[in-house]
Amino acid sequence: MLAFYMSFIDDENDKSRFEVIYDTYRKRMVLTAYSVIHDRNEAEDVVHDTFIKIARNMKSINDPLSNETLSYVIKATKNNAINFWKKVKDARN
């Protein structure tokens, strides 16, 4: 899956930073999405979508291990999970 995300990134330095983000935060992102959605498969889908968004915005990330990056990654995941949940909830009504 990592290779798929890398296809959205042109710069080698950005690819390297993205790989650090992927390896460092993936599990935490799944837990964050799961805390909103309460479904493992849907949480994985949310994380997948979040990684695509992160890959497309790598120019805005300088230090992949900074608190700022952690905050960005977790907020992006949580927001995507909330938006996903709203869509599911609306579809059920």
Backbone bond lengths (Angstrom), bond angles and torsions (degrees), N, CA, C in turn:
res aa  C-N    CA-C-N  psi(-1)  N-CA   C-N-CA  omega(-1)  CA-C   N-CA-C  phi
1 M - - - 1.448 - - 1.531 110.14 -
2 L 1.303 116.68 -33.88 1.465 120.42 -179.16 1.531 110.69 -57.08
3 A 1.319 117.13 -39.98 1.468 120.73 -179.94 1.527 111.03 -61.97
4 F 1.319 116.96 -35.88 1.460 120.80 177.43 1.525 110.86 -61.14
5 Y 1.313 116.81 -47.76 1.466 121.00 179.94 1.522 110.77 -63.71
6 M 1.316 116.10 -37.76 1.463 120.45 -179.26 1.529 111.26 -62.86
7 S 1.326 117.42 -24.79 1.465 120.15 -179.94 1.527 112.00 -66.04
8 F 1.325 118.35 -16.64 1.458 122.47 177.61 1.531 112.50 -86.54
9 I 1.331 116.62 -5.85 1.471 121.98 -173.34 1.519 109.50 -117.86
10 D 1.329 116.92 129.85 1.461 121.33 -179.15 1.527 112.87 -93.85
11 D 1.301 116.79 -42.27 1.457 122.53 -173.79 1.529 111.51 -77.08
12 E 1.310 117.12 133.79 1.469 121.95 -178.38 1.534 112.12 -65.48
13 N 1.326 117.55 -36.77 1.468 119.96 177.02 1.522 110.70 -65.07
14 D 1.340 116.59 -39.94 1.461 120.48 177.07 1.527 110.52 -64.31
15 K 1.314 116.98 -39.07 1.468 120.46 178.00 1.524 110.97 -62.39
16 S 1.313 114.92 -42.35 1.461 119.76 179.01 1.524 110.98 -62.87
17 R 1.318 117.24 -44.85 1.468 121.05 178.27 1.528 111.35 -65.27
18 F 1.333 116.64 -38.77 1.459 119.79 178.77 1.529 110.78 -63.05
19 E 1.315 116.60 -40.85 1.470 120.33 179.29 1.527 110.99 -60.75
20 V 1.314 117.11 -39.05 1.470 121.20 176.53 1.526 109.50 -63.18
21 I 1.318 116.69 -45.44 1.468 120.52 178.20 1.517 110.40 -59.71
22 Y 1.306 117.01 -47.25 1.467 121.78 -179.53 1.533 111.17 -58.53
23 D 1.309 115.73 -50.39 1.473 120.31 -177.69 1.525 112.33 -67.54
24 T 1.308 117.44 -35.43 1.454 122.11 -174.45 1.524 113.40 -80.96
25 Y 1.328 117.17 -39.47 1.464 119.98 -167.96 1.530 115.43 -111.91
26 R 1.305 119.51 -7.55 1.459 121.25 -173.11 1.533 112.70 -54.67
27 K 1.302 117.62 -51.85 1.473 120.31 -178.05 1.523 111.11 -61.24
28 R 1.314 116.17 -42.07 1.466 119.84 -179.85 1.532 110.85 -65.64
29 M 1.318 116.01 -35.37 1.462 120.56 177.69 1.533 110.67 -64.93
30 V 1.317 116.84 -42.58 1.466 120.58 178.68 1.529 109.57 -62.25
31 L 1.313 117.27 -43.92 1.470 120.51 178.36 1.526 111.26 -62.65
32 T 1.321 117.04 -39.27 1.464 121.11 178.66 1.528 110.31 -63.91
33 A 1.308 117.09 -47.90 1.467 120.91 179.16 1.523 110.47 -63.87
34 Y 1.320 116.69 -41.12 1.463 120.65 179.82 1.529 111.41 -63.78
35 S 1.314 117.45 -33.50 1.466 120.33 179.96 1.529 111.79 -65.28
36 V 1.316 117.08 -22.67 1.464 121.50 177.80 1.527 110.90 -92.91
37 I 1.326 116.81 -43.44 1.464 122.07 -169.37 1.529 113.76 -94.16
38 H 1.309 117.42 -32.56 1.468 123.88 -179.11 1.525 113.13 62.62
39 D 1.319 115.66 33.30 1.466 121.95 174.46 1.523 107.53 -145.27
40 R 1.314 116.02 119.36 1.468 121.27 -173.58 1.536 112.24 -60.30
41 N 1.329 117.29 -45.50 1.463 120.15 -177.78 1.524 111.71 -65.43
42 E 1.309 116.67 -42.70 1.465 119.94 178.70 1.530 111.04 -68.56
43 A 1.316 117.27 -34.62 1.464 120.68 175.47 1.533 110.11 -62.44
44 E 1.308 116.84 -41.10 1.471 120.91 177.35 1.528 110.40 -62.11
45 D 1.330 116.76 -40.07 1.472 120.90 178.24 1.529 110.93 -63.06
46 V 1.326 116.07 -42.38 1.463 120.72 178.46 1.527 110.12 -62.32
47 V 1.307 117.45 -43.81 1.470 121.27 179.55 1.530 110.19 -63.69
48 H 1.316 116.44 -40.12 1.464 121.12 177.03 1.540 109.88 -57.66
49 D 1.313 116.79 -49.92 1.466 121.09 179.00 1.531 111.40 -61.98
50 T 1.317 116.39 -38.01 1.463 120.46 179.17 1.523 110.87 -65.50
51 F 1.318 117.14 -41.62 1.467 119.56 178.74 1.525 111.51 -63.58
52 I 1.314 117.44 -35.63 1.462 119.61 176.66 1.527 109.67 -62.73
53 K 1.314 117.01 -44.67 1.461 121.04 178.95 1.533 111.27 -62.89
54 I 1.316 116.05 -41.71 1.470 120.09 178.67 1.526 109.80 -63.83
55 A 1.317 116.93 -44.81 1.468 120.91 -179.48 1.525 111.18 -58.95
56 R 1.313 116.42 -38.35 1.467 120.77 179.99 1.526 112.52 -73.05
57 N 1.316 117.64 -15.20 1.470 122.29 -178.00 1.525 113.04 -117.76
58 M 1.295 118.06 25.95 1.465 120.87 -176.42 1.523 113.44 -62.57
59 K 1.309 118.04 -25.23 1.469 120.26 179.95 1.526 111.57 -62.22
60 S 1.329 117.12 -22.62 1.469 120.00 -177.86 1.527 112.69 -89.47
61 I 1.326 117.68 -1.01 1.467 121.53 -178.97 1.523 109.25 -110.18
62 N 1.325 116.11 117.84 1.464 120.77 -179.44 1.524 112.01 -92.59
63 D 1.309 116.36 -53.50 1.463 121.95 -176.52 1.528 108.77 -116.44
64 P 1.319 118.06 108.93 1.462 120.30 -176.48 1.526 114.03 -66.32
65 L 1.315 117.80 -16.84 1.461 120.57 -178.11 1.526 113.32 -103.67
66 S 1.324 116.62 9.25 1.461 119.68 -179.08 1.522 111.26 -78.82
67 N 1.320 115.38 159.95 1.465 120.39 175.31 1.528 110.87 -63.03
68 E 1.313 116.46 -32.99 1.459 121.19 178.25 1.540 110.79 -62.27
69 T 1.324 116.37 -42.97 1.463 120.36 178.72 1.518 110.76 -67.97
70 L 1.311 117.18 -42.54 1.466 120.49 176.86 1.520 109.96 -57.28
71 S 1.323 116.77 -47.15 1.459 121.41 179.77 1.529 110.83 -60.54
72 Y 1.316 116.76 -45.24 1.463 121.88 179.16 1.528 111.42 -59.89
73 V 1.306 116.64 -47.35 1.465 121.72 -177.70 1.532 111.09 -64.05
74 I 1.315 117.16 -45.01 1.463 120.61 -178.49 1.535 110.60 -69.61
75 K 1.326 117.67 -41.54 1.470 120.21 177.74 1.524 110.83 -63.20
76 A 1.315 116.89 -43.45 1.465 120.58 179.47 1.526 110.52 -61.61
77 T 1.327 116.15 -41.76 1.463 120.20 179.06 1.523 111.14 -65.25
78 K 1.321 116.12 -47.00 1.463 120.04 -179.13 1.527 111.20 -62.80
79 N 1.330 116.92 -44.15 1.464 120.08 178.71 1.523 111.75 -62.70
80 N 1.316 117.25 -41.67 1.463 120.28 177.34 1.525 110.92 -63.98
81 A 1.319 116.73 -39.34 1.468 120.61 178.86 1.526 110.97 -65.18
82 I 1.328 116.38 -42.55 1.468 120.49 178.81 1.524 110.30 -63.85
83 N 1.321 117.05 -44.77 1.464 120.30 178.08 1.520 111.71 -62.41
84 F 1.324 116.42 -40.35 1.460 120.95 177.03 1.523 109.98 -61.95
85 W 1.317 116.22 -46.45 1.466 120.95 -178.48 1.524 111.18 -61.81
86 K 1.335 117.02 -40.16 1.467 120.99 178.05 1.525 110.96 -61.80
87 K 1.335 116.80 -42.29 1.458 120.28 178.58 1.519 111.41 -63.25
88 V 1.332 116.45 -42.91 1.465 120.42 178.67 1.520 110.27 -63.79
89 K 1.315 116.05 -45.17 1.464 121.27 -179.28 1.528 110.54 -62.16
90 D 1.331 117.96 -44.35 1.452 121.69 178.92 1.543 111.88 -64.33
91 A 1.321 116.09 -37.09 1.464 120.09 179.27 1.516 112.06 -67.22
92 R 1.310 117.30 -28.40 1.470 122.09 179.68 1.523 111.81 -78.30
93 N 1.324 117.36 -21.77 1.475 121.36 -177.40 1.493 112.38 -91.19
